[in-house]
Amino acid sequence: MNLESKVIGKPVSRVDGRLKTTGTAQYSADQRPSEDRPMHAVLVKSGIPSGRITGFDLSAVQGMDGFVRFLSHLDGALIRSIKNPADGSFAAGEEYTPFESDRVDFVGQHIGLVVARALETAEAAAKAVVVKYEASTARIAFDSPDAEVRQPILYNTGEELQVSRGDVDAALAKATHTVQATYTTPIEHHNPIEPSATLAVWDGDHVTVYDATQGSVNDKNYVAFGMSLDPENVRVLNPFIGGGFGCKGFTWPHSLIAAAAARVLDAPVLLVLSRKDMYTSCGHRPYTEQEVTLAADTDGVLTATRHLTDSYRSPVGDHVEPCGLTTAMLYRCDNLEVAHNVRVLNRPSGTPLRSPGEAPGTFALESAMDELAEKLGMDPVELRRRNHTDIDQRNGRKWSSKHLLDCYDRGAERIGWARRRAPGTWREGKDLVGLGMATACYPGYRTPTQTRLTLDRDGTLHVAVAVQDIGTGLYTVLAQMVADRFRTSPDTVRVLIGDSDLPPGPLAGGSMTTASVAAAVDDACRVLSETLRARLVKIGKTLGNEPLVVDGGALRTGALSVPMTELIPTGSPAIAAEGGTNDIYGFAGGVETDKSFYSFGAIFAEVRIDRDYGIIRVPKMTGVFDVGRVINAKTARSQMLGGMTFGIGMALMEETFIDDKTGRFVNPSLGEYYVPVNADVHELDVEMLDIPDYDFNPFGARGLGEISNVGASAAIANAVYNATGIRVRHLPIRLDDLLEGLPR
Ligand code: MOS
């Protein structure tokens, strides 16, 4: 009997669903590991964008009932300097050590910590600390004339940020059809519902950190380095995370500050970032200005592409928003130039946010493609078909598996693309109606992962790996993978993740966890099968070649059925196996291969725009995705719904404003930073082609977290153009962008 099809690809409900919906799942700030109530810590943050701290006046604080301690750079070396850690064992959001010096580089920088017995006291005390500064010249405005401009060489995946091939200028000189335009995207914040939080508990030289992080292993190495500890002396626990979207990916100074405070005070310390803290403490997507130039012949074949991105970084964080990387690989084009500049500004540090680079980059590229189609008088889908490539344009390799043309076909059919009309001509009642589309894509990443499997006497399988479920469904996907290999039900698999003491796995970023654990779980299952076969032979059984089936209280193969109690006699330990892989895909220094790994898709949007008020609604979006084998139809679809919803937010709502004079974010709250709510989201229509990519891993799955956010904002912007004839080249698009020019 082969039950494989009963597990993989099925819409298995979340195994942790009950814990989450009943409020029994324990997030970092919920943890109370001991009787000792933790001390509460609140950050003191810089109020100026550049300068030096000359002193702290604590006179209003010291008498406060329950105030325990104030910590700052004046307390000496609490934290080991983390600049350029020699072992490169972790990725941090900032190349800066908190409390190392009196220097201030942006508003919101952590410059002190108040610890008190009650949260209310800590909050009051943090407000009452008076900081004295010596301010120096700050460069905050994007166009600050004397800001240092850098051309970074590599993105953090190791990919080149400055790319050139062929001769763009020569091709442009000969071109018959060109478009050139500048597109801008705003500062955006992640805004996960769970704020970052760290509870640090020391026991002698060992610290346990309950940290809201997307990477327990990375976080462990960071804390170990900063606390001058052997990594074995740090344990990071993160069994549940309430979203991250990138802001809990690399680790940030607050985790070290909490650990240092708990060490100094010899007591558990809990530091929960406020919503406002979240805007300056763990990154954002920086504002971008992107100039895109496209040239095509009369058949619509691209002859030149140029994509220049201007963005910024903080003085202490090196994030680059890599907008042009997609452009360098997506369409066939021999003459191409992609460049990225960053200005060093006194702003908080940026970091990856929901398809970093791809999301803002495809807003520009896919808007420009729409403008080119318009100039050519060509259907936008047809223009993309004509520039389709079976070869990764960056390296000349064939794709492992690519079905993008099918995505265009299926999407066009599902949205009713044939209904589309000339710009500004489709009216229904008071509404202008339009359709738009864009290509979606996201790299296939995989990193080294180890896994431990255990088979119990009662027939339960346990899978353990130091990865984390940030809300994506990984608990369930892991149970399905193991269940599949032993032809059993996911109910018989217990999943142990969210603990850095387990065999190491990747951080939950770059949509890479499923593909990474797939290879490791497959290998561990192979090792466990061999171990079980050897055990069966040892107890005198004769085996054929049929696969092993864990069937409740028995292990079966072929006609043989052996009770677990016979396989694992009373008093014997459970049978354990470890397996894994050190293979790396999608990052520099990875596996030598003649293939390129990418997921693709097509996003279509219908918009309706009120002709009197310019209000933009999105009654329907369709996304068709080629993401390899889908492990769980339900959680995968939920990922796609989430990404397309992000697309609506990015296109129409999300924006953080910065005050160029003071360097402060103006709207750091969920009340003033708009995200889509249910009333903004109508029909989201998702199809996944579900074609396995066995070159990528033995389960054939590629990543699918971020792709549905890529191209989504361009699809909506292009639909707005189709509805109104108004081309908006900045995000978000608001009704005041349309009011004046709306066709009457
Ligand atoms: Mo994601 S922005 O790679 O956490």
Residues whose N, C-alpha, C, O or C-beta is under 5 A from the ligand:
A	BS01	MOS	F245 G246 G249 P352 L353 R354 S355 P356 A508 G509 G510 S511
